[in-house]
Every structure is written in C-alpha cells, then in structure tokens.
C-alpha cells in the first residue's frame, strides 16, 4: 500500500456522483450480486467519460479487491439482515466496505491517470463503446442472461446520461 493516495480523486468524485443516482446504484448492486466488480465498472466508466478505452487493471487493485473489499463484503453478507443484534455490526461493516472501495479506487487512480495521459482523448464516449467495454468485464460470459444484460443497459444508460450532462450535450 503506497503511503500517499488521493482518496478524493476525480475518479472517487465521479463514483460518488454516479452512486447518488438510485437507478445506477440498484443496477450496480444487481451486477455485484452476479459477481461483477462495481469498482472496475466505475473505473471503465470514468475512462469512457474521458474518451479513453479501458486499460488492464493493476494487480494490486485486483488483490485489494479480493483480499480486503471482498472479504469485508462476504462478512457483511454473512450476517442475517433480520437480526437486530447484528444490525450495528452489519452497518459498521457496510461503512468499512465503502472505505475499502474508496481505497481500491485510490489505488487504481494513478494507473488510470497515466493511461489517460498516454492515450489522450481518443473519442467521445457513446453507449456502444461503453457497452463493448463493459461486456469485456463480465466475470463469466455464460452468465450474460437477459436480466444481467438489462442491468448492464441500465448502468450504461446512467453513465451515458452523466457523461452527456457533464459535457453539456442533450441526453
């Protein structure tokens, strides 16, 4: 873990803005329950918003997700939702999971920024480009059923809407 990370990076701000959209949150959590990495989706969406194709994910980011974020998520999910005695622990784990995701995006930010500098803005992100990049993130191509594709379409629509809003284009 580097000593210095930008916890409030443009990538984190982008993620927070998208997460305020209830439809986006619902679709992302639906994909997460199907094995997708929401933070990886957000990284690819941020790159698309910059007009840049995805890049390989740094190994330390994937390791962090697996060892820390994933472990916290599994612990939280292992607690019964209906149990009031476990409610405060479940809530604390959820907050800690968000902090782990923030660190995950902070770990990814330097590599993504360097990728943007190498590429420069290549093209305006459109739904087809974002869709192609998102489908490459599928944990298993066999799991791309109609419901999963619907969730992906919802995420793409919300990301495209956000990109258009930020660029001043009609959505």
N, C-alpha and C positions, 0 to 999 in steps of 0.2 A: 504494500500500500504506500503510494507516494505521500510524503509529508505535507505537500501542499496540493489541494484540489479546489477547483472552483465549484462550490456547492450551489451557487446561484447563477450558473452559466446560462447563456442563451438557450441551450438545449433544455435545461431544467425549467426555465421560464416558458418555453414552448410546450413542454409536457404539462405544466400546471394549467396553462391556458386551455389546452385541449381537454384536460381532465375535468374542467368546470362544465363541460358540455355533457349533460346527462345521457344523451344517446351514445356519445363516444365512450363514456365510462361503462355503460351497460354492454356495449359491443366488445370492448376490450376485455372486460371480465369474463364474458362468454367465451372469447377466444382463449383466454388464460385457462379456463376450466377444461379446454380441449388440448392443453399442452403448449400453447403458443406463449412466447415471451413478449409481454406487453412493452417492456423497456426496449427490446430490439425493434418492435414495431414503431415505437416512438422515435428511435434513432433513425430508422429508414424514412419515416415521415418527415423528420426535421431535415434530413439530407435532401429529400424531394422538394421541400419548401425553399431550399437554397439552389434548386436546379441542378442537383448533383446526384449521380447514381449511388447506390449503396456501395460500401466497401466491406472487406472482411472484418469481422468483429475481433477486436483484440482478445487474446487468450485470457488475460487477467480479468476481463469483463465477464466472459463466459464462466470462468472459475468462481468469481464472486457470486454470480447469479446462482450457480449450482450449490456452492458451499454455504453461502450466507443467506441471500434472499430466499432461495428455495427452501432451505431448512426452516427459516422463520415462518414461511407460508405454510409448510407442512405442519409445523407445531400449532399454528393458529387454526388451521383446518381440522386438526385432530381434536380440538376442544368442542364439546357439544354447544350448539347455538342456543339451545333452550335452557341451558344451565345458568341460573343466576349466580351461583357461587363462582363459576368460571368466567363470568361476563367481564370482570375488570381485567383478568389476565388476558382474555381474548382481545379486549380493546388495547391493552398495552402492547401485545404482540403485533396488532394491526398497525399501530403507530410506529413501532420499531421496524416493521416491514417496509413502511413508506420511507423511513430514514435510510434503510439498506438500499432501496431503489434509487434514492437521491444520490447515494454514494456510487451506485452502479453507473448512473448517467454521468456523474462527475469523472469516473474512471474512463468512460467512453469519450467524453468531450474532447480531450487533446487529440486523439487519433482521428476523430471525425473532422475537427477543425483543420488538421493537417491535410486530410483528404480533400476538403473543400478548396484549400489553397492550391493543391496540386492540380485539381480538375478545373477550377474556375467555374463560373456558371455556364452550364452546357445547354440547358433548355428549360423552358417553362414547364413546371410540373403539371401534368394533367392526369385525369383519373386512370387512363390506360397505362401510363408509365408507373404510377403508384401501384396499380393492381399487379402489374408484372413483377415489381419488386417485392410486394407483399407475398405473392404466391411462392416466391423463392424462399420465404421464411417458414413455410409450412413444416411443422415437426414431422409430418408423415403425409405424403401426397395422397395416400389411400383414405385419409380422414377428411378430405375436402368434399364433404357431403353438402346437400342443399342448405342446411341450417348454417354450417360453417361459412359457406360462400356468402350467405346473407349477412352474417356478422362482418365478414371482410368488406362487403359492399358498403355496409353502414359506416365502418371505420374510414374507408376511402372517401365516402361522401362527406363526412365531417372534416377530414383532413383537407380535402379539396376546398371545402367551404372556408375553412380557416385561412388557407393559403390565398384564396381569392380575396377575402376580406382584408388581409394584410397588404395585398398588392393593390387594393383599390378596384379590383375587377368585379363585375357583377357575378354573383354566384348562382 
